[in-house]
């Protein structure tokens, strides 16, 4: 930890000592909205799809049927218990100072992410959208009533919902939208007076806390982007709030610095977690809209970096059946999409052609992104014969050809010294055939609810890059801490269009060569033990999608049935062991083998083909994936 970071921690302790004794908002603040942001589209222009979805969602939310992380169904009380993990069935209600609470150590298998999810106010924003678009006054009244209840049960700086500045920043974003939506709702039944009171009760404390306890050092990552986004959106709508934070121009410059720190020159997020690529970008896009609405200058370099970040996401994320890499918690910023289940695809489609995502385009249609303005060739390299797109700064290679999409991970471990959201996934290969997931990255699971599983899903064993059994480097030092980084893999393009990646570890050097040959994906793996390591074996674990049905045809051949079509896996060379493990046949010795997490807090098993080879000179270790359609 640097001297500056130590000083910032001491300053934070001093702030906590003062704020624990009570919050006193700035006097004389005028909290009448300037209405610069958000600029709402005319209700009459709302597509029928949006109207139908809002009617459906309002009925579900009012009935207590909420969805955490866009997919996890919860039955929630009216009003919600804001300190309850509804999945674990554990209440954490407390009036204790937030500065004395440790959100990473909760009783009864409770997970702070489930508590925070309620207080990100997604469901309340959805009700406000319904009030604005389809004139559902009950939805609007309920959102205000629940907001009032939240304030009563979450006094400033007390309880679990005041333990993270990112969470208070998220609430600033949502309240900015809710204020605009409910202020403009037709026949709003006296919403304005209720909003006036809520502005005074919510905004000063949230702005004060978000600014005072903003993330720094190794904790900055997407958190600081979210915190600055919340502050900028709030100040764009209520300029007087700068008394509780800083001038908008200062916030804008801090935000620009973080955009360039978060996204590499080629557009990839340095956190090495794909959903956080989108999450961070959403923060940035809303921030950009707010700054442009108040005529605040944004540098051309930042504009270009955001365009490249969108282009990166479009290139690396798949058209359908997305599987993220790295730690990703299925987070989103504001529910501007049609459905949480399709949010990732909707954002990707909007980035390609805004009209392909009617809901996002309607809410944000005044500012559309133009990926055609991005000269991707300046940050990527492609083989003349192989057509690989390689993001050199971020370390990712993508190839789309015929029926296949290939993603080879050539990335460093993660962002800054902690590499907080990185996985040991170097040289991992993910495959899609006709937009169907075939070979997957196993996902995240949960951050705090099952740490043993999370550690496994971050390990070499859970990924298919060639690795020595029991490889212990790098080591975890905590839930968001790696003690050391491995070296960044190196790569080179072969004359035949194949791509070779190589990573040097203390135990030896691993190498993978991938090529597309006559519509077959051919993978050759090598492990060269370090001097003095003696005889070694290495593993390659091909984990297939949970929807795949796998059967063994012979010792060296396997058939994979997909939803549409099939493929064959053929082993070539000198593999000493090839063992197929199916979900229904899992035994205690399998442990976590085959466990995967398609979305945050969702866990299942899928088929795994575990290969073992002995690295002897002259031996070849090849896996061939052959489309049967």
Secondary structure as a PSIPRED ss2 file (coil, helix, strand):
# PSIPRED VFORMAT (PSIPRED V4.0)

   1 X C   1.000  0.000  0.000
   2 X C   1.000  0.000  0.000
   3 X H   0.000  1.000  0.000
   4 X H   0.000  1.000  0.000
   5 X H   0.000  1.000  0.000
   6 X H   0.000  1.000  0.000
   7 X H   0.000  1.000  0.000
   8 X H   0.000  1.000  0.000
   9 X H   0.000  1.000  0.000
  10 X H   0.000  1.000  0.000
  11 X H   0.000  1.000  0.000
  12 X H   0.000  1.000  0.000
  13 X H   0.000  1.000  0.000
  14 X H   0.000  1.000  0.000
  15 X H   0.000  1.000  0.000
  16 X H   0.000  1.000  0.000
  17 X H   0.000  1.000  0.000
  18 X H   0.000  1.000  0.000
  19 X H   0.000  1.000  0.000
  20 X C   1.000  0.000  0.000
  21 X C   1.000  0.000  0.000
  22 X C   1.000  0.000  0.000
  23 X C   1.000  0.000  0.000
  24 X C   1.000  0.000  0.000
  25 X C   1.000  0.000  0.000
  26 X C   1.000  0.000  0.000
  27 X C   1.000  0.000  0.000
  28 X C   1.000  0.000  0.000
  29 X C   1.000  0.000  0.000
  30 X C   1.000  0.000  0.000
  31 X C   1.000  0.000  0.000
  32 X C   1.000  0.000  0.000
  33 X C   1.000  0.000  0.000
  34 X C   1.000  0.000  0.000
  35 X C   1.000  0.000  0.000
  36 X C   1.000  0.000  0.000
  37 X C   1.000  0.000  0.000
  38 X C   1.000  0.000  0.000
  39 X C   1.000  0.000  0.000
  40 X C   1.000  0.000  0.000
  41 X C   1.000  0.000  0.000
  42 X C   1.000  0.000  0.000
  43 X H   0.000  1.000  0.000
  44 X H   0.000  1.000  0.000
  45 X H   0.000  1.000  0.000
  46 X C   1.000  0.000  0.000
  47 X C   1.000  0.000  0.000
  48 X H   0.000  1.000  0.000
  49 X H   0.000  1.000  0.000
  50 X H   0.000  1.000  0.000
  51 X H   0.000  1.000  0.000
  52 X H   0.000  1.000  0.000
  53 X H   0.000  1.000  0.000
  54 X H   0.000  1.000  0.000
  55 X H   0.000  1.000  0.000
  56 X H   0.000  1.000  0.000
  57 X H   0.000  1.000  0.000
  58 X H   0.000  1.000  0.000
  59 X H   0.000  1.000  0.000
  60 X H   0.000  1.000  0.000
  61 X H   0.000  1.000  0.000
  62 X H   0.000  1.000  0.000
  63 X C   1.000  0.000  0.000
  64 X C   1.000  0.000  0.000
  65 X E   0.000  0.000  1.000
  66 X E   0.000  0.000  1.000
  67 X E   0.000  0.000  1.000
  68 X E   0.000  0.000  1.000
  69 X C   1.000  0.000  0.000
  70 X C   1.000  0.000  0.000
  71 X C   1.000  0.000  0.000
  72 X E   0.000  0.000  1.000
  73 X E   0.000  0.000  1.000
  74 X E   0.000  0.000  1.000
  75 X E   0.000  0.000  1.000
  76 X C   1.000  0.000  0.000
  77 X C   1.000  0.000  0.000
  78 X C   1.000  0.000  0.000
  79 X C   1.000  0.000  0.000
  80 X C   1.000  0.000  0.000
  81 X C   1.000  0.000  0.000
  82 X C   1.000  0.000  0.000
  83 X C   1.000  0.000  0.000
  84 X E   0.000  0.000  1.000
  85 X E   0.000  0.000  1.000
  86 X C   1.000  0.000  0.000
  87 X C   1.000  0.000  0.000
  88 X C   1.000  0.000  0.000
  89 X C   1.000  0.000  0.000
  90 X E   0.000  0.000  1.000
  91 X E   0.000  0.000  1.000
  92 X C   1.000  0.000  0.000
  93 X C   1.000  0.000  0.000
  94 X C   1.000  0.000  0.000
  95 X C   1.000  0.000  0.000
  96 X C   1.000  0.000  0.000
  97 X E   0.000  0.000  1.000
  98 X H   0.000  1.000  0.000
  99 X H   0.000  1.000  0.000
 100 X H   0.000  1.000  0.000
 101 X C   1.000  0.000  0.000
 102 X C   1.000  0.000  0.000
 103 X C   1.000  0.000  0.000
 104 X C   1.000  0.000  0.000
 105 X C   1.000  0.000  0.000
 106 X C   1.000  0.000  0.000
 107 X C   1.000  0.000  0.000
 108 X C   1.000  0.000  0.000
 109 X C   1.000  0.000  0.000
 110 X C   1.000  0.000  0.000
 111 X C   1.000  0.000  0.000
 112 X H   0.000  1.000  0.000
 113 X H   0.000  1.000  0.000
 114 X H   0.000  1.000  0.000
 115 X H   0.000  1.000  0.000
 116 X H   0.000  1.000  0.000
 117 X H   0.000  1.000  0.000
 118 X H   0.000  1.000  0.000
 119 X C   1.000  0.000  0.000
 120 X C   1.000  0.000  0.000
 121 X C   1.000  0.000  0.000
 122 X H   0.000  1.000  0.000
 123 X H   0.000  1.000  0.000
 124 X H   0.000  1.000  0.000
 125 X H   0.000  1.000  0.000
 126 X H   0.000  1.000  0.000
 127 X H   0.000  1.000  0.000
 128 X H   0.000  1.000  0.000
 129 X H   0.000  1.000  0.000
 130 X H   0.000  1.000  0.000
 131 X H   0.000  1.000  0.000
 132 X H   0.000  1.000  0.000
 133 X H   0.000  1.000  0.000
 134 X C   1.000  0.000  0.000
 135 X C   1.000  0.000  0.000
 136 X C   1.000  0.000  0.000
 137 X H   0.000  1.000  0.000
 138 X H   0.000  1.000  0.000
 139 X H   0.000  1.000  0.000
 140 X H   0.000  1.000  0.000
 141 X H   0.000  1.000  0.000
 142 X H   0.000  1.000  0.000
 143 X H   0.000  1.000  0.000
 144 X H   0.000  1.000  0.000
 145 X H   0.000  1.000  0.000
 146 X H   0.000  1.000  0.000
 147 X H   0.000  1.000  0.000
 148 X H   0.000  1.000  0.000
 149 X H   0.000  1.000  0.000
 150 X H   0.000  1.000  0.000
 151 X H   0.000  1.000  0.000
 152 X H   0.000  1.000  0.000
 153 X H   0.000  1.000  0.000
 154 X C   1.000  0.000  0.000
 155 X C   1.000  0.000  0.000
 156 X C   1.000  0.000  0.000
 157 X C   1.000  0.000  0.000
 158 X E   0.000  0.000  1.000
 159 X C   1.000  0.000  0.000
 160 X H   0.000  1.000  0.000
 161 X H   0.000  1.000  0.000
 162 X H   0.000  1.000  0.000
 163 X C   1.000  0.000  0.000
 164 X C   1.000  0.000  0.000
 165 X H   0.000  1.000  0.000
 166 X H   0.000  1.000  0.000
 167 X H   0.000  1.000  0.000
 168 X H   0.000  1.000  0.000
 169 X H   0.000  1.000  0.000
 170 X H   0.000  1.000  0.000
 171 X H   0.000  1.000  0.000
 172 X H   0.000  1.000  0.000
 173 X H   0.000  1.000  0.000
 174 X H   0.000  1.000  0.000
 175 X H   0.000  1.000  0.000
 176 X H   0.000  1.000  0.000
 177 X H   0.000  1.000  0.000
 178 X H   0.000  1.000  0.000
 179 X H   0.000  1.000  0.000
 180 X H   0.000  1.000  0.000
 181 X H   0.000  1.000  0.000
 182 X H   0.000  1.000  0.000
 183 X H   0.000  1.000  0.000
 184 X H   0.000  1.000  0.000
 185 X C   1.000  0.000  0.000
 186 X C   1.000  0.000  0.000
 187 X C   1.000  0.000  0.000
 188 X C   1.000  0.000  0.000
 189 X C   1.000  0.000  0.000
 190 X C   1.000  0.000  0.000
 191 X H   0.000  1.000  0.000
 192 X H   0.000  1.000  0.000
 193 X H   0.000  1.000  0.000
 194 X H   0.000  1.000  0.000
 195 X H   0.000  1.000  0.000
 196 X H   0.000  1.000  0.000
 197 X H   0.000  1.000  0.000
 198 X H   0.000  1.000  0.000
 199 X H   0.000  1.000  0.000
 200 X H   0.000  1.000  0.000
 201 X H   0.000  1.000  0.000
 202 X H   0.000  1.000  0.000
 203 X H   0.000  1.000  0.000
 204 X H   0.000  1.000  0.000
 205 X H   0.000  1.000  0.000
 206 X H   0.000  1.000  0.000
 207 X H   0.000  1.000  0.000
 208 X H   0.000  1.000  0.000
 209 X H   0.000  1.000  0.000
 210 X H   0.000  1.000  0.000
 211 X H   0.000  1.000  0.000
 212 X H   0.000  1.000  0.000
 213 X C   1.000  0.000  0.000
 214 X C   1.000  0.000  0.000
 215 X C   1.000  0.000  0.000
 216 X C   1.000  0.000  0.000
 217 X H   0.000  1.000  0.000
 218 X H   0.000  1.000  0.000
 219 X H   0.000  1.000  0.000
 220 X C   1.000  0.000  0.000
 221 X H   0.000  1.000  0.000
 222 X H   0.000  1.000  0.000
 223 X H   0.000  1.000  0.000
 224 X H   0.000  1.000  0.000
 225 X H   0.000  1.000  0.000
 226 X H   0.000  1.000  0.000
 227 X H   0.000  1.000  0.000
 228 X H   0.000  1.000  0.000
 229 X H   0.000  1.000  0.000
 230 X H   0.000  1.000  0.000
 231 X H   0.000  1.000  0.000
 232 X H   0.000  1.000  0.000
 233 X H   0.000  1.000  0.000
 234 X H   0.000  1.000  0.000
 235 X H   0.000  1.000  0.000
 236 X H   0.000  1.000  0.000
 237 X H   0.000  1.000  0.000
 238 X C   1.000  0.000  0.000
 239 X H   0.000  1.000  0.000
 240 X H   0.000  1.000  0.000
 241 X H   0.000  1.000  0.000
 242 X H   0.000  1.000  0.000
 243 X H   0.000  1.000  0.000
 244 X H   0.000  1.000  0.000
 245 X C   1.000  0.000  0.000
 246 X C   1.000  0.000  0.000
 247 X C   1.000  0.000  0.000
 248 X H   0.000  1.000  0.000
 249 X H   0.000  1.000  0.000
 250 X H   0.000  1.000  0.000
 251 X H   0.000  1.000  0.000
 252 X H   0.000  1.000  0.000
 253 X H   0.000  1.000  0.000
 254 X H   0.000  1.000  0.000
 255 X H   0.000  1.000  0.000
 256 X H   0.000  1.000  0.000
 257 X H   0.000  1.000  0.000
 258 X H   0.000  1.000  0.000
 259 X H   0.000  1.000  0.000
 260 X H   0.000  1.000  0.000
 261 X H   0.000  1.000  0.000
 262 X H   0.000  1.000  0.000
 263 X E   0.000  0.000  1.000
 264 X C   1.000  0.000  0.000
 265 X C   1.000  0.000  0.000
 266 X C   1.000  0.000  0.000
 267 X C   1.000  0.000  0.000
 268 X C   1.000  0.000  0.000
 269 X E   0.000  0.000  1.000
 270 X C   1.000  0.000  0.000
 271 X C   1.000  0.000  0.000
 272 X C   1.000  0.000  0.000
 273 X C   1.000  0.000  0.000
 274 X H   0.000  1.000  0.000
 275 X H   0.000  1.000  0.000
 276 X H   0.000  1.000  0.000
 277 X H   0.000  1.000  0.000
 278 X H   0.000  1.000  0.000
 279 X H   0.000  1.000  0.000
 280 X H   0.000  1.000  0.000
 281 X H   0.000  1.000  0.000
 282 X H   0.000  1.000  0.000
 283 X H   0.000  1.000  0.000
 284 X H   0.000  1.000  0.000
 285 X H   0.000  1.000  0.000
 286 X H   0.000  1.000  0.000
 287 X H   0.000  1.000  0.000
 288 X H   0.000  1.000  0.000
 289 X H   0.000  1.000  0.000
 290 X H   0.000  1.000  0.000
 291 X H   0.000  1.000  0.000
 292 X H   0.000  1.000  0.000
 293 X H   0.000  1.000  0.000
 294 X C   1.000  0.000  0.000
 295 X C   1.000  0.000  0.000
 296 X C   1.000  0.000  0.000
 297 X C   1.000  0.000  0.000
 298 X C   1.000  0.000  0.000
 299 X C   1.000  0.000  0.000
 300 X H   0.000  1.000  0.000
 301 X H   0.000  1.000  0.000
 302 X H   0.000  1.000  0.000
 303 X H   0.000  1.000  0.000
 304 X H   0.000  1.000  0.000
 305 X H   0.000  1.000  0.000
 306 X H   0.000  1.000  0.000
 307 X H   0.000  1.000  0.000
 308 X H   0.000  1.000  0.000
 309 X H   0.000  1.000  0.000
 310 X H   0.000  1.000  0.000
 311 X H   0.000  1.000  0.000
 312 X H   0.000  1.000  0.000
 313 X H   0.000  1.000  0.000
 314 X H   0.000  1.000  0.000
 315 X H   0.000  1.000  0.000
 316 X H   0.000  1.000  0.000
 317 X C   1.000  0.000  0.000
 318 X C   1.000  0.000  0.000
 319 X C   1.000  0.000  0.000
 320 X C   1.000  0.000  0.000
 321 X C   1.000  0.000  0.000
 322 X C   1.000  0.000  0.000
 323 X C   1.000  0.000  0.000
 324 X C   1.000  0.000  0.000
 325 X C   1.000  0.000  0.000
 326 X C   1.000  0.000  0.000
 327 X C   1.000  0.000  0.000
 328 X C   1.000  0.000  0.000
 329 X C   1.000  0.000  0.000
 330 X C   1.000  0.000  0.000
 331 X C   1.000  0.000  0.000
 332 X C   1.000  0.000  0.000
 333 X C   1.000  0.000  0.000
 334 X C   1.000  0.000  0.000
 335 X C   1.000  0.000  0.000
 336 X C   1.000  0.000  0.000
 337 X C   1.000  0.000  0.000
 338 X C   1.000  0.000  0.000
 339 X C   1.000  0.000  0.000
 340 X H   0.000  1.000  0.000
 341 X H   0.000  1.000  0.000
 342 X H   0.000  1.000  0.000
 343 X H   0.000  1.000  0.000
 344 X H   0.000  1.000  0.000
 345 X H   0.000  1.000  0.000
 346 X H   0.000  1.000  0.000
 347 X H   0.000  1.000  0.000
 348 X H   0.000  1.000  0.000
 349 X H   0.000  1.000  0.000
 350 X H   0.000  1.000  0.000
 351 X H   0.000  1.000  0.000
 352 X H   0.000  1.000  0.000
 353 X C   1.000  0.000  0.000
 354 X H   0.000  1.000  0.000
 355 X H   0.000  1.000  0.000
 356 X H   0.000  1.000  0.000
 357 X C   1.000  0.000  0.000
 358 X H   0.000  1.000  0.000
 359 X H   0.000  1.000  0.000
 360 X H   0.000  1.000  0.000
 361 X H   0.000  1.000  0.000
 362 X H   0.000  1.000  0.000
 363 X H   0.000  1.000  0.000
 364 X H   0.000  1.000  0.000
 365 X C   1.000  0.000  0.000
 366 X C   1.000  0.000  0.000
 367 X C   1.000  0.000  0.000
 368 X C   1.000  0.000  0.000
 369 X C   1.000  0.000  0.000
 370 X C   1.000  0.000  0.000
 371 X H   0.000  1.000  0.000
 372 X H   0.000  1.000  0.000
 373 X H   0.000  1.000  0.000
 374 X C   1.000  0.000  0.000
 375 X C   1.000  0.000  0.000
 376 X H   0.000  1.000  0.000
 377 X H   0.000  1.000  0.000
 378 X H   0.000  1.000  0.000
 379 X C   1.000  0.000  0.000
 380 X E   0.000  0.000  1.000
 381 X E   0.000  0.000  1.000
 382 X C   1.000  0.000  0.000
 383 X C   1.000  0.000  0.000
 384 X C   1.000  0.000  0.000
 385 X C   1.000  0.000  0.000
 386 X C   1.000  0.000  0.000
 387 X C   1.000  0.000  0.000
 388 X C   1.000  0.000  0.000
 389 X E   0.000  0.000  1.000
 390 X E   0.000  0.000  1.000
 391 X E   0.000  0.000  1.000
 392 X C   1.000  0.000  0.000
 393 X C   1.000  0.000  0.000
 394 X C   1.000  0.000  0.000
 395 X C   1.000  0.000  0.000
 396 X E   0.000  0.000  1.000
 397 X E   0.000  0.000  1.000
 398 X E   0.000  0.000  1.000
 399 X E   0.000  0.000  1.000
 400 X E   0.000  0.000  1.000
 401 X E   0.000  0.000  1.000
 402 X C   1.000  0.000  0.000
 403 X C   1.000  0.000  0.000
 404 X E   0.000  0.000  1.000
 405 X E   0.000  0.000  1.000
 406 X E   0.000  0.000  1.000
 407 X E   0.000  0.000  1.000
 408 X E   0.000  0.000  1.000
 409 X E   0.000  0.000  1.000
 410 X C   1.000  0.000  0.000
 411 X C   1.000  0.000  0.000
 412 X C   1.000  0.000  0.000
 413 X C   1.000  0.000  0.000
 414 X C   1.000  0.000  0.000
 415 X C   1.000  0.000  0.000
 416 X C   1.000  0.000  0.000
 417 X C   1.000  0.000  0.000
 418 X C   1.000  0.000  0.000
 419 X C   1.000  0.000  0.000
 420 X C   1.000  0.000  0.000
 421 X C   1.000  0.000  0.000
 422 X C   1.000  0.000  0.000
 423 X C   1.000  0.000  0.000
 424 X C   1.000  0.000  0.000
 425 X C   1.000  0.000  0.000
 426 X C   1.000  0.000  0.000
 427 X C   1.000  0.000  0.000
 428 X C   1.000  0.000  0.000
 429 X E   0.000  0.000  1.000
 430 X E   0.000  0.000  1.000
 431 X E   0.000  0.000  1.000
 432 X E   0.000  0.000  1.000
 433 X E   0.000  0.000  1.000
 434 X C   1.000  0.000  0.000
 435 X C   1.000  0.000  0.000
 436 X E   0.000  0.000  1.000
 437 X E   0.000  0.000  1.000
 438 X E   0.000  0.000  1.000
 439 X E   0.000  0.000  1.000
 440 X C   1.000  0.000  0.000
 441 X C   1.000  0.000  0.000
 442 X C   1.000  0.000  0.000
 443 X E   0.000  0.000  1.000
 444 X C   1.000  0.000  0.000
 445 X C   1.000  0.000  0.000
 446 X C   1.000  0.000  0.000
 447 X C   1.000  0.000  0.000
 448 X C   1.000  0.000  0.000
 449 X C   1.000  0.000  0.000
 450 X C   1.000  0.000  0.000
 451 X H   0.000  1.000  0.000
 452 X H   0.000  1.000  0.000
 453 X H   0.000  1.000  0.000
 454 X H   0.000  1.000  0.000
 455 X H   0.000  1.000  0.000
 456 X H   0.000  1.000  0.000
 457 X H   0.000  1.000  0.000
 458 X C   1.000  0.000  0.000
 459 X C   1.000  0.000  0.000
 460 X C   1.000  0.000  0.000
 461 X C   1.000  0.000  0.000
 462 X C   1.000  0.000  0.000
 463 X C   1.000  0.000  0.000
 464 X C   1.000  0.000  0.000
 465 X C   1.000  0.000  0.000
 466 X C   1.000  0.000  0.000
 467 X E   0.000  0.000  1.000
 468 X C   1.000  0.000  0.000
 469 X C   1.000  0.000  0.000
 470 X C   1.000  0.000  0.000
 471 X C   1.000  0.000  0.000
 472 X C   1.000  0.000  0.000
 473 X C   1.000  0.000  0.000
 474 X C   1.000  0.000  0.000
 475 X C   1.000  0.000  0.000
 476 X E   0.000  0.000  1.000
 477 X E   0.000  0.000  1.000
 478 X E   0.000  0.000  1.000
 479 X C   1.000  0.000  0.000
 480 X C   1.000  0.000  0.000
 481 X E   0.000  0.000  1.000
 482 X E   0.000  0.000  1.000
 483 X C   1.000  0.000  0.000
 484 X C   1.000  0.000  0.000
 485 X C   1.000  0.000  0.000
 486 X C   1.000  0.000  0.000
 487 X C   1.000  0.000  0.000
 488 X C   1.000  0.000  0.000
 489 X C   1.000  0.000  0.000
 490 X E   0.000  0.000  1.000
 491 X E   0.000  0.000  1.000
 492 X E   0.000  0.000  1.000
 493 X E   0.000  0.000  1.000
 494 X C   1.000  0.000  0.000
 495 X C   1.000  0.000  0.000
 496 X C   1.000  0.000  0.000
 497 X C   1.000  0.000  0.000
 498 X C   1.000  0.000  0.000
 499 X E   0.000  0.000  1.000
 500 X E   0.000  0.000  1.000
 501 X E   0.000  0.000  1.000
 502 X E   0.000  0.000  1.000
 503 X E   0.000  0.000  1.000
 504 X E   0.000  0.000  1.000
 505 X E   0.000  0.000  1.000
 506 X C   1.000  0.000  0.000
 507 X C   1.000  0.000  0.000
 508 X E   0.000  0.000  1.000
 509 X E   0.000  0.000  1.000
 510 X E   0.000  0.000  1.000
 511 X E   0.000  0.000  1.000
 512 X E   0.000  0.000  1.000
 513 X E   0.000  0.000  1.000
 514 X E   0.000  0.000  1.000
 515 X E   0.000  0.000  1.000
 516 X E   0.000  0.000  1.000
 517 X E   0.000  0.000  1.000
 518 X C   1.000  0.000  0.000
 519 X C   1.000  0.000  0.000
 520 X E   0.000  0.000  1.000
 521 X E   0.000  0.000  1.000
 522 X E   0.000  0.000  1.000
 523 X E   0.000  0.000  1.000
 524 X E   0.000  0.000  1.000
 525 X E   0.000  0.000  1.000
 526 X E   0.000  0.000  1.000
 527 X E   0.000  0.000  1.000
 528 X E   0.000  0.000  1.000
 529 X E   0.000  0.000  1.000
 530 X C   1.000  0.000  0.000
 531 X C   1.000  0.000  0.000
 532 X C   1.000  0.000  0.000
 533 X C   1.000  0.000  0.000
 534 X C   1.000  0.000  0.000
 535 X C   1.000  0.000  0.000
 536 X C   1.000  0.000  0.000
 537 X E   0.000  0.000  1.000
 538 X E   0.000  0.000  1.000
 539 X E   0.000  0.000  1.000
 540 X E   0.000  0.000  1.000
 541 X E   0.000  0.000  1.000
 542 X E   0.000  0.000  1.000
 543 X E   0.000  0.000  1.000
 544 X E   0.000  0.000  1.000
 545 X C   1.000  0.000  0.000
 546 X C   1.000  0.000  0.000
 547 X C   1.000  0.000  0.000
 548 X C   1.000  0.000  0.000
 549 X E   0.000  0.000  1.000
 550 X E   0.000  0.000  1.000
 551 X E   0.000  0.000  1.000
 552 X E   0.000  0.000  1.000
 553 X E   0.000  0.000  1.000
 554 X E   0.000  0.000  1.000
 555 X C   1.000  0.000  0.000
 556 X C   1.000  0.000  0.000
 557 X E   0.000  0.000  1.000
 558 X E   0.000  0.000  1.000
 559 X E   0.000  0.000  1.000
 560 X E   0.000  0.000  1.000
 561 X E   0.000  0.000  1.000
 562 X C   1.000  0.000  0.000
 563 X C   1.000  0.000  0.000
 564 X C   1.000  0.000  0.000
 565 X C   1.000  0.000  0.000
 566 X E   0.000  0.000  1.000
 567 X E   0.000  0.000  1.000
 568 X E   0.000  0.000  1.000
 569 X E   0.000  0.000  1.000
 570 X E   0.000  0.000  1.000
 571 X E   0.000  0.000  1.000
 572 X E   0.000  0.000  1.000
 573 X E   0.000  0.000  1.000
 574 X C   1.000  0.000  0.000
 575 X C   1.000  0.000  0.000
 576 X C   1.000  0.000  0.000
 577 X E   0.000  0.000  1.000
 578 X E   0.000  0.000  1.000
 579 X E   0.000  0.000  1.000
 580 X E   0.000  0.000  1.000
 581 X E   0.000  0.000  1.000
 582 X C   1.000  0.000  0.000
 583 X H   0.000  1.000  0.000
 584 X H   0.000  1.000  0.000
 585 X H   0.000  1.000  0.000
 586 X C   1.000  0.000  0.000
 587 X C   1.000  0.000  0.000
 588 X H   0.000  1.000  0.000
 589 X H   0.000  1.000  0.000
 590 X H   0.000  1.000  0.000
 591 X C   1.000  0.000  0.000
 592 X C   1.000  0.000  0.000
 593 X C   1.000  0.000  0.000
 594 X C   1.000  0.000  0.000
 595 X E   0.000  0.000  1.000
 596 X E   0.000  0.000  1.000
 597 X E   0.000  0.000  1.000
 598 X E   0.000  0.000  1.000
 599 X E   0.000  0.000  1.000
 600 X C   1.000  0.000  0.000
 601 X C   1.000  0.000  0.000
 602 X E   0.000  0.000  1.000
 603 X E   0.000  0.000  1.000
 604 X E   0.000  0.000  1.000
 605 X E   0.000  0.000  1.000
 606 X C   1.000  0.000  0.000
 607 X C   1.000  0.000  0.000
 608 X E   0.000  0.000  1.000
 609 X E   0.000  0.000  1.000
 610 X E   0.000  0.000  1.000
 611 X E   0.000  0.000  1.000
 612 X E   0.000  0.000  1.000
 613 X E   0.000  0.000  1.000
 614 X E   0.000  0.000  1.000
 615 X C   1.000  0.000  0.000
 616 X C   1.000  0.000  0.000
 617 X C   1.000  0.000  0.000
 618 X C   1.000  0.000  0.000
 619 X C   1.000  0.000  0.000
 620 X C   1.000  0.000  0.000
 621 X E   0.000  0.000  1.000
 622 X E   0.000  0.000  1.000
 623 X E   0.000  0.000  1.000
 624 X E   0.000  0.000  1.000
 625 X E   0.000  0.000  1.000
 626 X E   0.000  0.000  1.000
 627 X E   0.000  0.000  1.000
 628 X C   1.000  0.000  0.000
 629 X C   1.000  0.000  0.000
